[in-house]
Amino acid sequence: MAVAIKLSDALVNDARLYAKAQHRTPPKQIEHWAKLGKMAEENPDLPFNFIQEVMLSHGEAEQGQLEPYKFG
């Protein structure tokens, strides 16, 4: 469900800048930041880079970019 919300001009301008660099739309950039922030709050003991890698792994799995792990 999409909902219209008011955001500060500063946040939207930052989102535009980062969105362009990350090949996202500004709304998708803000969603990305929100997901990162939520995961960080829910897992305060995890390093930020680990959280980013988890998000990347989930994206790869959703796109079928998985390889079987080979033991030994």
mmJSON file of the N, C-alpha and C atoms, coordinates in Angstrom:
{"data_MODEL":{"atom_site":{
"group_PDB":["ATOM","ATOM","ATOM","ATOM","ATOM","ATOM","ATOM","ATOM","ATOM","ATOM","ATOM","ATOM","ATOM","ATOM","ATOM","ATOM","ATOM","ATOM","ATOM","ATOM","ATOM","ATOM","ATOM","ATOM","ATOM","ATOM","ATOM","ATOM","ATOM","ATOM","ATOM","ATOM","ATOM","ATOM","ATOM","ATOM","ATOM","ATOM","ATOM","ATOM","ATOM","ATOM","ATOM","ATOM","ATOM","ATOM","ATOM","ATOM","ATOM","ATOM","ATOM","ATOM","ATOM","ATOM","ATOM","ATOM","ATOM","ATOM","ATOM","ATOM","ATOM","ATOM","ATOM","ATOM","ATOM","ATOM","ATOM","ATOM","ATOM","ATOM","ATOM","ATOM","ATOM","ATOM","ATOM","ATOM","ATOM","ATOM","ATOM","ATOM","ATOM","ATOM","ATOM","ATOM","ATOM","ATOM","ATOM","ATOM","ATOM","ATOM","ATOM","ATOM","ATOM","ATOM","ATOM","ATOM","ATOM","ATOM","ATOM","ATOM","ATOM","ATOM","ATOM","ATOM","ATOM","ATOM","ATOM","ATOM","ATOM","ATOM","ATOM","ATOM","ATOM","ATOM","ATOM","ATOM","ATOM","ATOM","ATOM","ATOM","ATOM","ATOM","ATOM","ATOM","ATOM","ATOM","ATOM","ATOM","ATOM","ATOM","ATOM","ATOM","ATOM","ATOM","ATOM","ATOM","ATOM","ATOM","ATOM","ATOM","ATOM","ATOM","ATOM","ATOM","ATOM","ATOM","ATOM","ATOM","ATOM","ATOM","ATOM","ATOM","ATOM","ATOM","ATOM","ATOM","ATOM","ATOM","ATOM","ATOM","ATOM","ATOM","ATOM","ATOM","ATOM","ATOM","ATOM","ATOM","ATOM","ATOM","ATOM","ATOM","ATOM","ATOM","ATOM","ATOM","ATOM","ATOM","ATOM","ATOM","ATOM","ATOM","ATOM","ATOM","ATOM","ATOM","ATOM","ATOM","ATOM","ATOM","ATOM","ATOM","ATOM","ATOM","ATOM","ATOM","ATOM","ATOM","ATOM","ATOM","ATOM","ATOM","ATOM","ATOM","ATOM","ATOM","ATOM","ATOM","ATOM","ATOM","ATOM","ATOM","ATOM","ATOM","ATOM","ATOM"],
"id":[1,2,3,4,5,6,7,8,9,10,11,12,13,14,15,16,17,18,19,20,21,22,23,24,25,26,27,28,29,30,31,32,33,34,35,36,37,38,39,40,41,42,43,44,45,46,47,48,49,50,51,52,53,54,55,56,57,58,59,60,61,62,63,64,65,66,67,68,69,70,71,72,73,74,75,76,77,78,79,80,81,82,83,84,85,86,87,88,89,90,91,92,93,94,95,96,97,98,99,100,101,102,103,104,105,106,107,108,109,110,111,112,113,114,115,116,117,118,119,120,121,122,123,124,125,126,127,128,129,130,131,132,133,134,135,136,137,138,139,140,141,142,143,144,145,146,147,148,149,150,151,152,153,154,155,156,157,158,159,160,161,162,163,164,165,166,167,168,169,170,171,172,173,174,175,176,177,178,179,180,181,182,183,184,185,186,187,188,189,190,191,192,193,194,195,196,197,198,199,200,201,202,203,204,205,206,207,208,209,210,211,212,213,214,215,216],
"type_symbol":["N","C","C","N","C","C","N","C","C","N","C","C","N","C","C","N","C","C","N","C","C","N","C","C","N","C","C","N","C","C","N","C","C","N","C","C","N","C","C","N","C","C","N","C","C","N","C","C","N","C","C","N","C","C","N","C","C","N","C","C","N","C","C","N","C","C","N","C","C","N","C","C","N","C","C","N","C","C","N","C","C","N","C","C","N","C","C","N","C","C","N","C","C","N","C","C","N","C","C","N","C","C","N","C","C","N","C","C","N","C","C","N","C","C","N","C","C","N","C","C","N","C","C","N","C","C","N","C","C","N","C","C","N","C","C","N","C","C","N","C","C","N","C","C","N","C","C","N","C","C","N","C","C","N","C","C","N","C","C","N","C","C","N","C","C","N","C","C","N","C","C","N","C","C","N","C","C","N","C","C","N","C","C","N","C","C","N","C","C","N","C","C","N","C","C","N","C","C","N","C","C","N","C","C","N","C","C","N","C","C","N","C","C","N","C","C"],
"label_atom_id":["N","CA","C","N","CA","C","N","CA","C","N","CA","C","N","CA","C","N","CA","C","N","CA","C","N","CA","C","N","CA","C","N","CA","C","N","CA","C","N","CA","C","N","CA","C","N","CA","C","N","CA","C","N","CA","C","N","CA","C","N","CA","C","N","CA","C","N","CA","C","N","CA","C","N","CA","C","N","CA","C","N","CA","C","N","CA","C","N","CA","C","N","CA","C","N","CA","C","N","CA","C","N","CA","C","N","CA","C","N","CA","C","N","CA","C","N","CA","C","N","CA","C","N","CA","C","N","CA","C","N","CA","C","N","CA","C","N","CA","C","N","CA","C","N","CA","C","N","CA","C","N","CA","C","N","CA","C","N","CA","C","N","CA","C","N","CA","C","N","CA","C","N","CA","C","N","CA","C","N","CA","C","N","CA","C","N","CA","C","N","CA","C","N","CA","C","N","CA","C","N","CA","C","N","CA","C","N","CA","C","N","CA","C","N","CA","C","N","CA","C","N","CA","C","N","CA","C","N","CA","C","N","CA","C","N","CA","C","N","CA","C","N","CA","C","N","CA","C","N","CA","C"],
"label_alt_id":[null,null,null,null,null,null,null,null,null,null,null,null,null,null,null,null,null,null,null,null,null,null,null,null,null,null,null,null,null,null,null,null,null,null,null,null,null,null,null,null,null,null,null,null,null,null,null,null,null,null,null,null,null,null,null,null,null,null,null,null,null,null,null,null,null,null,null,null,null,null,null,null,null,null,null,null,null,null,null,null,null,null,null,null,null,null,null,null,null,null,null,null,null,null,null,null,null,null,null,null,null,null,null,null,null,null,null,null,null,null,null,null,null,null,null,null,null,null,null,null,null,null,null,null,null,null,null,null,null,null,null,null,null,null,null,null,null,null,null,null,null,null,null,null,null,null,null,null,null,null,null,null,null,null,null,null,null,null,null,null,null,null,null,null,null,null,null,null,null,null,null,null,null,null,null,null,null,null,null,null,null,null,null,null,null,null,null,null,null,null,null,null,null,null,null,null,null,null,null,null,null,null,null,null,null,null,null,null,null,null,null,null,null,null,null,null],
"label_comp_id":["MET","MET","MET","ALA","ALA","ALA","VAL","VAL","VAL","ALA","ALA","ALA","ILE","ILE","ILE","LYS","LYS","LYS","LEU","LEU","LEU","SER","SER","SER","ASP","ASP","ASP","ALA","ALA","ALA","LEU","LEU","LEU","VAL","VAL","VAL","ASN","ASN","ASN","ASP","ASP","ASP","ALA","ALA","ALA","ARG","ARG","ARG","LEU","LEU","LEU","TYR","TYR","TYR","ALA","ALA","ALA","LYS","LYS","LYS","ALA","ALA","ALA","GLN","GLN","GLN","HIS","HIS","HIS","ARG","ARG","ARG","THR","THR","THR","PRO","PRO","PRO","PRO","PRO","PRO","LYS","LYS","LYS","GLN","GLN","GLN","ILE","ILE","ILE","GLU","GLU","GLU","HIS","HIS","HIS","TRP","TRP","TRP","ALA","ALA","ALA","LYS","LYS","LYS","LEU","LEU","LEU","GLY","GLY","GLY","LYS","LYS","LYS","MET","MET","MET","ALA","ALA","ALA","GLU","GLU","GLU","GLU","GLU","GLU","ASN","ASN","ASN","PRO","PRO","PRO","ASP","ASP","ASP","LEU","LEU","LEU","PRO","PRO","PRO","PHE","PHE","PHE","ASN","ASN","ASN","PHE","PHE","PHE","ILE","ILE","ILE","GLN","GLN","GLN","GLU","GLU","GLU","VAL","VAL","VAL","MET","MET","MET","LEU","LEU","LEU","SER","SER","SER","HIS","HIS","HIS","GLY","GLY","GLY","GLU","GLU","GLU","ALA","ALA","ALA","GLU","GLU","GLU","GLN","GLN","GLN","GLY","GLY","GLY","GLN","GLN","GLN","LEU","LEU","LEU","GLU","GLU","GLU","PRO","PRO","PRO","TYR","TYR","TYR","LYS","LYS","LYS","PHE","PHE","PHE","GLY","GLY","GLY"],
"label_asym_id":["A","A","A","A","A","A","A","A","A","A","A","A","A","A","A","A","A","A","A","A","A","A","A","A","A","A","A","A","A","A","A","A","A","A","A","A","A","A","A","A","A","A","A","A","A","A","A","A","A","A","A","A","A","A","A","A","A","A","A","A","A","A","A","A","A","A","A","A","A","A","A","A","A","A","A","A","A","A","A","A","A","A","A","A","A","A","A","A","A","A","A","A","A","A","A","A","A","A","A","A","A","A","A","A","A","A","A","A","A","A","A","A","A","A","A","A","A","A","A","A","A","A","A","A","A","A","A","A","A","A","A","A","A","A","A","A","A","A","A","A","A","A","A","A","A","A","A","A","A","A","A","A","A","A","A","A","A","A","A","A","A","A","A","A","A","A","A","A","A","A","A","A","A","A","A","A","A","A","A","A","A","A","A","A","A","A","A","A","A","A","A","A","A","A","A","A","A","A","A","A","A","A","A","A","A","A","A","A","A","A","A","A","A","A","A","A"],
"label_entity_id":["1","1","1","1","1","1","1","1","1","1","1","1","1","1","1","1","1","1","1","1","1","1","1","1","1","1","1","1","1","1","1","1","1","1","1","1","1","1","1","1","1","1","1","1","1","1","1","1","1","1","1","1","1","1","1","1","1","1","1","1","1","1","1","1","1","1","1","1","1","1","1","1","1","1","1","1","1","1","1","1","1","1","1","1","1","1","1","1","1","1","1","1","1","1","1","1","1","1","1","1","1","1","1","1","1","1","1","1","1","1","1","1","1","1","1","1","1","1","1","1","1","1","1","1","1","1","1","1","1","1","1","1","1","1","1","1","1","1","1","1","1","1","1","1","1","1","1","1","1","1","1","1","1","1","1","1","1","1","1","1","1","1","1","1","1","1","1","1","1","1","1","1","1","1","1","1","1","1","1","1","1","1","1","1","1","1","1","1","1","1","1","1","1","1","1","1","1","1","1","1","1","1","1","1","1","1","1","1","1","1","1","1","1","1","1","1"],
"label_seq_id":[1,1,1,2,2,2,3,3,3,4,4,4,5,5,5,6,6,6,7,7,7,8,8,8,9,9,9,10,10,10,11,11,11,12,12,12,13,13,13,14,14,14,15,15,15,16,16,16,17,17,17,18,18,18,19,19,19,20,20,20,21,21,21,22,22,22,23,23,23,24,24,24,25,25,25,26,26,26,27,27,27,28,28,28,29,29,29,30,30,30,31,31,31,32,32,32,33,33,33,34,34,34,35,35,35,36,36,36,37,37,37,38,38,38,39,39,39,40,40,40,41,41,41,42,42,42,43,43,43,44,44,44,45,45,45,46,46,46,47,47,47,48,48,48,49,49,49,50,50,50,51,51,51,52,52,52,53,53,53,54,54,54,55,55,55,56,56,56,57,57,57,58,58,58,59,59,59,60,60,60,61,61,61,62,62,62,63,63,63,64,64,64,65,65,65,66,66,66,67,67,67,68,68,68,69,69,69,70,70,70,71,71,71,72,72,72],
"pdbx_PDB_ins_code":[null,null,null,null,null,null,null,null,null,null,null,null,null,null,null,null,null,null,null,null,null,null,null,null,null,null,null,null,null,null,null,null,null,null,null,null,null,null,null,null,null,null,null,null,null,null,null,null,null,null,null,null,null,null,null,null,null,null,null,null,null,null,null,null,null,null,null,null,null,null,null,null,null,null,null,null,null,null,null,null,null,null,null,null,null,null,null,null,null,null,null,null,null,null,null,null,null,null,null,null,null,null,null,null,null,null,null,null,null,null,null,null,null,null,null,null,null,null,null,null,null,null,null,null,null,null,null,null,null,null,null,null,null,null,null,null,null,null,null,null,null,null,null,null,null,null,null,null,null,null,null,null,null,null,null,null,null,null,null,null,null,null,null,null,null,null,null,null,null,null,null,null,null,null,null,null,null,null,null,null,null,null,null,null,null,null,null,null,null,null,null,null,null,null,null,null,null,null,null,null,null,null,null,null,null,null,null,null,null,null,null,null,null,null,null,null],
"Cartn_x":[0.844,0.0,0.891,0.747,1.508,0.805,1.616,1.085,1.913,1.254,1.956,2.358,3.628,4.1,4.906,4.988,5.778,7.189,8.162,9.569,10.243,11.304,12.014,12.689,12.841,13.53,14.963,15.601,16.993,17.093,16.16,16.186,15.945,14.987,14.671,15.848,16.491,17.653,18.81,19.048,20.077,19.726,18.452,18.011,18.23,17.977,18.202,19.671,20.551,21.986,22.431,22.069,22.463,21.761,20.511,19.755,20.426,20.877,21.533,22.801,23.574,24.815,24.564,23.436,23.122,22.149,21.807,20.89,19.522,19.023,17.691,16.887,15.591,14.766,14.881,14.615,14.661,13.748,12.509,11.693,12.312,12.9,13.542,14.767,15.476,16.632,16.185,15.092,14.576,14.103,13.469,13.083,14.309,15.369,16.614,17.164,17.23,17.707,16.832,15.53,14.614,14.856,15.063,15.335,16.642,17.674,18.961,18.804,18.125,17.919,17.137,16.107,15.294,16.131,16.904,17.748,18.798,19.367,20.377,19.771,18.567,17.916,17.544,17.125,16.74,17.95,19.123,20.342,21.493,21.428,22.427,23.851,24.012,25.351,26.03,25.295,25.877,26.534,27.707,28.343,27.522,27.585,26.826,27.161,28.444,28.835,28.232,28.093,27.466,26.004,25.323,23.914,23.782,24.683,24.654,24.865,25.787,26.056,24.854,24.158,22.95,21.902,21.717,20.742,21.135,22.412,22.892,22.64,22.895,22.679,21.218,20.327,18.894,18.513,19.06,18.784,19.296,20.486,21.033,20.172,19.7,18.844,17.53,16.952,15.697,15.86,17.07,17.331,17.872,17.938,18.398,19.899,20.643,22.104,22.741,22.422,22.938,23.88,24.863,25.77,25.824,25.827,25.901,27.258,27.21,28.448,29.138,30.439,31.196,32.068,31.803,32.583,33.935,34.972,36.301,36.924],
"Cartn_y":[-1.171,0.0,1.236,2.06,3.304,4.38,5.163,6.238,7.489,8.615,9.883,10.423,10.802,11.387,12.64,13.537,14.754,14.502,14.871,14.731,16.087,16.289,17.563,17.677,18.915,19.152,18.634,18.772,18.313,16.797,16.052,14.589,14.203,14.831,14.509,14.865,15.994,16.376,15.39,14.969,13.95,12.651,12.282,11.04,11.12,12.264,12.42,12.191,12.784,12.643,11.187,10.536,9.143,8.22,8.514,7.679,7.646,8.801,8.859,8.015,8.11,7.348,5.846,5.477,4.059,3.495,4.291,3.87,3.461,4.3,4.101,5.377,5.277,6.483,7.064,8.359,8.912,8.178,7.82,7.068,5.709,5.025,3.738,3.926,5.049,5.333,5.522,6.249,6.463,5.142,4.28,2.949,2.155,2.238,1.543,2.009,3.328,3.87,3.41,3.377,2.952,1.489,0.633,-0.785,-0.951,-0.217,-0.283,0.173,1.275,1.798,0.847,0.235,-0.725,-1.926,-2.458,-3.61,-3.247,-2.05,-1.623,-1.488,-0.952,-0.821,-2.178,-3.105,-4.433,-5.299,-4.936,-5.716,-4.788,-4.166,-3.158,-3.696,-5.0,-5.568,-5.897,-5.8,-6.135,-4.913,-5.101,-3.984,-3.587,-2.306,-1.78,-2.523,-2.797,-3.493,-4.886,-5.556,-6.879,-6.771,-5.751,-5.546,-5.29,-4.483,-4.233,-5.528,-6.358,-7.629,-8.573,-8.56,-9.38,-8.924,-7.61,-7.084,-7.463,-7.371,-7.751,-9.241,-10.066,-11.508,-11.832,-11.14,-11.364,-10.969,-9.872,-9.44,-10.447,-10.983,-12.008,-13.259,-13.652,-14.834,-14.624,-13.434,-13.134,-13.186,-12.884,-12.901,-14.251,-15.216,-16.547,-16.65,-15.728,-15.741,-16.493,-17.764,-18.594,-19.646,-19.993,-21.072,-22.048,-23.347,-24.295,-24.18,-24.295,-24.248,-25.61,-25.587,-26.82,-26.974,-28.002,-28.273,-28.85,-28.438,-29.004,-28.642],
"Cartn_z":[0.0,0.0,0.0,-0.971,-1.061,-0.248,0.461,1.284,1.023,0.861,0.677,2.047,2.185,3.436,3.12,4.093,3.912,4.421,3.624,3.98,3.82,4.576,4.468,3.104,2.657,1.385,1.437,2.59,2.732,2.53,3.12,2.96,1.508,0.878,-0.522,-1.431,-1.176,-1.988,-1.789,-0.537,-0.292,-1.002,-0.936,-1.59,-3.096,-3.689,-5.138,-5.484,-4.681,-4.918,-4.812,-3.71,-3.514,-4.507,-4.814,-5.743,-7.11,-7.56,-8.866,-8.856,-7.79,-7.693,-7.573,-6.968,-6.743,-7.785,-8.788,-9.861,-9.303,-8.392,-7.825,-8.046,-7.826,-7.785,-6.375,-6.21,-4.848,-3.85,-4.218,-3.254,-2.895,-3.871,-3.587,-2.704,-2.869,-2.019,-0.573,-0.379,0.968,1.57,0.774,1.256,1.675,0.872,1.18,2.523,2.713,3.987,5.145,4.932,5.99,6.359,5.358,5.633,6.405,5.976,6.68,8.13,8.322,9.668,10.544,9.983,10.739,11.138,10.202,10.513,11.558,11.465,12.431,13.829,13.918,15.223,15.808,14.946,15.415,15.771,15.269,15.479,15.863,17.034,17.394,17.529,17.693,17.857,16.534,15.423,14.126,13.497,12.904,12.189,10.963,10.632,9.494,8.206,7.956,6.725,6.651,7.785,7.805,7.388,7.897,7.541,6.038,5.476,4.029,3.25,3.69,3.008,3.091,4.213,4.347,3.352,3.233,2.27,0.842,0.527,-0.801,-1.054,-0.053,-0.19,-0.462,0.242,0.004,-1.416,-1.906,-3.275,-4.289,-4.055,-4.955,-4.943,-3.772,-3.672,-4.414,-4.285,-4.98,-6.493,-6.99,-8.429,-8.894,-8.0,-8.374,-8.576,-8.022,-8.167,-7.0,-6.909,-5.827,-6.372,-5.586,-5.936,-4.767,-5.043,-3.933,-3.225,-1.919,-1.14,-1.236,-1.51,-1.608,-0.373,0.401,1.598,1.217,1.955,1.794,0.557],
"occupancy":[1.0,1.0,1.0,1.0,1.0,1.0,1.0,1.0,1.0,1.0,1.0,1.0,1.0,1.0,1.0,1.0,1.0,1.0,1.0,1.0,1.0,1.0,1.0,1.0,1.0,1.0,1.0,1.0,1.0,1.0,1.0,1.0,1.0,1.0,1.0,1.0,1.0,1.0,1.0,1.0,1.0,1.0,1.0,1.0,1.0,1.0,1.0,1.0,1.0,1.0,1.0,1.0,1.0,1.0,1.0,1.0,1.0,1.0,1.0,1.0,1.0,1.0,1.0,1.0,1.0,1.0,1.0,1.0,1.0,1.0,1.0,1.0,1.0,1.0,1.0,1.0,1.0,1.0,1.0,1.0,1.0,1.0,1.0,1.0,1.0,1.0,1.0,1.0,1.0,1.0,1.0,1.0,1.0,1.0,1.0,1.0,1.0,1.0,1.0,1.0,1.0,1.0,1.0,1.0,1.0,1.0,1.0,1.0,1.0,1.0,1.0,1.0,1.0,1.0,1.0,1.0,1.0,1.0,1.0,1.0,1.0,1.0,1.0,1.0,1.0,1.0,1.0,1.0,1.0,1.0,1.0,1.0,1.0,1.0,1.0,1.0,1.0,1.0,1.0,1.0,1.0,1.0,1.0,1.0,1.0,1.0,1.0,1.0,1.0,1.0,1.0,1.0,1.0,1.0,1.0,1.0,1.0,1.0,1.0,1.0,1.0,1.0,1.0,1.0,1.0,1.0,1.0,1.0,1.0,1.0,1.0,1.0,1.0,1.0,1.0,1.0,1.0,1.0,1.0,1.0,1.0,1.0,1.0,1.0,1.0,1.0,1.0,1.0,1.0,1.0,1.0,1.0,1.0,1.0,1.0,1.0,1.0,1.0,1.0,1.0,1.0,1.0,1.0,1.0,1.0,1.0,1.0,1.0,1.0,1.0,1.0,1.0,1.0,1.0,1.0,1.0],
"B_iso_or_equiv":[0.0,0.0,0.0,0.0,0.0,0.0,0.0,0.0,0.0,0.0,0.0,0.0,0.0,0.0,0.0,0.0,0.0,0.0,0.0,0.0,0.0,0.0,0.0,0.0,0.0,0.0,0.0,0.0,0.0,0.0,0.0,0.0,0.0,0.0,0.0,0.0,0.0,0.0,0.0,0.0,0.0,0.0,0.0,0.0,0.0,0.0,0.0,0.0,0.0,0.0,0.0,0.0,0.0,0.0,0.0,0.0,0.0,0.0,0.0,0.0,0.0,0.0,0.0,0.0,0.0,0.0,0.0,0.0,0.0,0.0,0.0,0.0,0.0,0.0,0.0,0.0,0.0,0.0,0.0,0.0,0.0,0.0,0.0,0.0,0.0,0.0,0.0,0.0,0.0,0.0,0.0,0.0,0.0,0.0,0.0,0.0,0.0,0.0,0.0,0.0,0.0,0.0,0.0,0.0,0.0,0.0,0.0,0.0,0.0,0.0,0.0,0.0,0.0,0.0,0.0,0.0,0.0,0.0,0.0,0.0,0.0,0.0,0.0,0.0,0.0,0.0,0.0,0.0,0.0,0.0,0.0,0.0,0.0,0.0,0.0,0.0,0.0,0.0,0.0,0.0,0.0,0.0,0.0,0.0,0.0,0.0,0.0,0.0,0.0,0.0,0.0,0.0,0.0,0.0,0.0,0.0,0.0,0.0,0.0,0.0,0.0,0.0,0.0,0.0,0.0,0.0,0.0,0.0,0.0,0.0,0.0,0.0,0.0,0.0,0.0,0.0,0.0,0.0,0.0,0.0,0.0,0.0,0.0,0.0,0.0,0.0,0.0,0.0,0.0,0.0,0.0,0.0,0.0,0.0,0.0,0.0,0.0,0.0,0.0,0.0,0.0,0.0,0.0,0.0,0.0,0.0,0.0,0.0,0.0,0.0,0.0,0.0,0.0,0.0,0.0,0.0],
"pdbx_formal_charge":[null,null,null,null,null,null,null,null,null,null,null,null,null,null,null,null,null,null,null,null,null,null,null,null,null,null,null,null,null,null,null,null,null,null,null,null,null,null,null,null,null,null,null,null,null,null,null,null,null,null,null,null,null,null,null,null,null,null,null,null,null,null,null,null,null,null,null,null,null,null,null,null,null,null,null,null,null,null,null,null,null,null,null,null,null,null,null,null,null,null,null,null,null,null,null,null,null,null,null,null,null,null,null,null,null,null,null,null,null,null,null,null,null,null,null,null,null,null,null,null,null,null,null,null,null,null,null,null,null,null,null,null,null,null,null,null,null,null,null,null,null,null,null,null,null,null,null,null,null,null,null,null,null,null,null,null,null,null,null,null,null,null,null,null,null,null,null,null,null,null,null,null,null,null,null,null,null,null,null,null,null,null,null,null,null,null,null,null,null,null,null,null,null,null,null,null,null,null,null,null,null,null,null,null,null,null,null,null,null,null,null,null,null,null,null,null],
"auth_seq_id":[1,1,1,2,2,2,3,3,3,4,4,4,5,5,5,6,6,6,7,7,7,8,8,8,9,9,9,10,10,10,11,11,11,12,12,12,13,13,13,14,14,14,15,15,15,16,16,16,17,17,17,18,18,18,19,19,19,20,20,20,21,21,21,22,22,22,23,23,23,24,24,24,25,25,25,26,26,26,27,27,27,28,28,28,29,29,29,30,30,30,31,31,31,32,32,32,33,33,33,34,34,34,35,35,35,36,36,36,37,37,37,38,38,38,39,39,39,40,40,40,41,41,41,42,42,42,43,43,43,44,44,44,45,45,45,46,46,46,47,47,47,48,48,48,49,49,49,50,50,50,51,51,51,52,52,52,53,53,53,54,54,54,55,55,55,56,56,56,57,57,57,58,58,58,59,59,59,60,60,60,61,61,61,62,62,62,63,63,63,64,64,64,65,65,65,66,66,66,67,67,67,68,68,68,69,69,69,70,70,70,71,71,71,72,72,72],
"auth_comp_id":["MET","MET","MET","ALA","ALA","ALA","VAL","VAL","VAL","ALA","ALA","ALA","ILE","ILE","ILE","LYS","LYS","LYS","LEU","LEU","LEU","SER","SER","SER","ASP","ASP","ASP","ALA","ALA","ALA","LEU","LEU","LEU","VAL","VAL","VAL","ASN","ASN","ASN","ASP","ASP","ASP","ALA","ALA","ALA","ARG","ARG","ARG","LEU","LEU","LEU","TYR","TYR","TYR","ALA","ALA","ALA","LYS","LYS","LYS","ALA","ALA","ALA","GLN","GLN","GLN","HIS","HIS","HIS","ARG","ARG","ARG","THR","THR","THR","PRO","PRO","PRO","PRO","PRO","PRO","LYS","LYS","LYS","GLN","GLN","GLN","ILE","ILE","ILE","GLU","GLU","GLU","HIS","HIS","HIS","TRP","TRP","TRP","ALA","ALA","ALA","LYS","LYS","LYS","LEU","LEU","LEU","GLY","GLY","GLY","LYS","LYS","LYS","MET","MET","MET","ALA","ALA","ALA","GLU","GLU","GLU","GLU","GLU","GLU","ASN","ASN","ASN","PRO","PRO","PRO","ASP","ASP","ASP","LEU","LEU","LEU","PRO","PRO","PRO","PHE","PHE","PHE","ASN","ASN","ASN","PHE","PHE","PHE","ILE","ILE","ILE","GLN","GLN","GLN","GLU","GLU","GLU","VAL","VAL","VAL","MET","MET","MET","LEU","LEU","LEU","SER","SER","SER","HIS","HIS","HIS","GLY","GLY","GLY","GLU","GLU","GLU","ALA","ALA","ALA","GLU","GLU","GLU","GLN","GLN","GLN","GLY","GLY","GLY","GLN","GLN","GLN","LEU","LEU","LEU","GLU","GLU","GLU","PRO","PRO","PRO","TYR","TYR","TYR","LYS","LYS","LYS","PHE","PHE","PHE","GLY","GLY","GLY"],
"auth_asym_id":["A","A","A","A","A","A","A","A","A","A","A","A","A","A","A","A","A","A","A","A","A","A","A","A","A","A","A","A","A","A","A","A","A","A","A","A","A","A","A","A","A","A","A","A","A","A","A","A","A","A","A","A","A","A","A","A","A","A","A","A","A","A","A","A","A","A","A","A","A","A","A","A","A","A","A","A","A","A","A","A","A","A","A","A","A","A","A","A","A","A","A","A","A","A","A","A","A","A","A","A","A","A","A","A","A","A","A","A","A","A","A","A","A","A","A","A","A","A","A","A","A","A","A","A","A","A","A","A","A","A","A","A","A","A","A","A","A","A","A","A","A","A","A","A","A","A","A","A","A","A","A","A","A","A","A","A","A","A","A","A","A","A","A","A","A","A","A","A","A","A","A","A","A","A","A","A","A","A","A","A","A","A","A","A","A","A","A","A","A","A","A","A","A","A","A","A","A","A","A","A","A","A","A","A","A","A","A","A","A","A","A","A","A","A","A","A"],
"auth_atom_id":["N","CA","C","N","CA","C","N","CA","C","N","CA","C","N","CA","C","N","CA","C","N","CA","C","N","CA","C","N","CA","C","N","CA","C","N","CA","C","N","CA","C","N","CA","C","N","CA","C","N","CA","C","N","CA","C","N","CA","C","N","CA","C","N","CA","C","N","CA","C","N","CA","C","N","CA","C","N","CA","C","N","CA","C","N","CA","C","N","CA","C","N","CA","C","N","CA","C","N","CA","C","N","CA","C","N","CA","C","N","CA","C","N","CA","C","N","CA","C","N","CA","C","N","CA","C","N","CA","C","N","CA","C","N","CA","C","N","CA","C","N","CA","C","N","CA","C","N","CA","C","N","CA","C","N","CA","C","N","CA","C","N","CA","C","N","CA","C","N","CA","C","N","CA","C","N","CA","C","N","CA","C","N","CA","C","N","CA","C","N","CA","C","N","CA","C","N","CA","C","N","CA","C","N","CA","C","N","CA","C","N","CA","C","N","CA","C","N","CA","C","N","CA","C","N","CA","C","N","CA","C","N","CA","C","N","CA","C","N","CA","C","N","CA","C","N","CA","C","N","CA","C"],
"pdbx_PDB_model_num":[1,1,1,1,1,1,1,1,1,1,1,1,1,1,1,1,1,1,1,1,1,1,1,1,1,1,1,1,1,1,1,1,1,1,1,1,1,1,1,1,1,1,1,1,1,1,1,1,1,1,1,1,1,1,1,1,1,1,1,1,1,1,1,1,1,1,1,1,1,1,1,1,1,1,1,1,1,1,1,1,1,1,1,1,1,1,1,1,1,1,1,1,1,1,1,1,1,1,1,1,1,1,1,1,1,1,1,1,1,1,1,1,1,1,1,1,1,1,1,1,1,1,1,1,1,1,1,1,1,1,1,1,1,1,1,1,1,1,1,1,1,1,1,1,1,1,1,1,1,1,1,1,1,1,1,1,1,1,1,1,1,1,1,1,1,1,1,1,1,1,1,1,1,1,1,1,1,1,1,1,1,1,1,1,1,1,1,1,1,1,1,1,1,1,1,1,1,1,1,1,1,1,1,1,1,1,1,1,1,1,1,1,1,1,1,1]
}}}
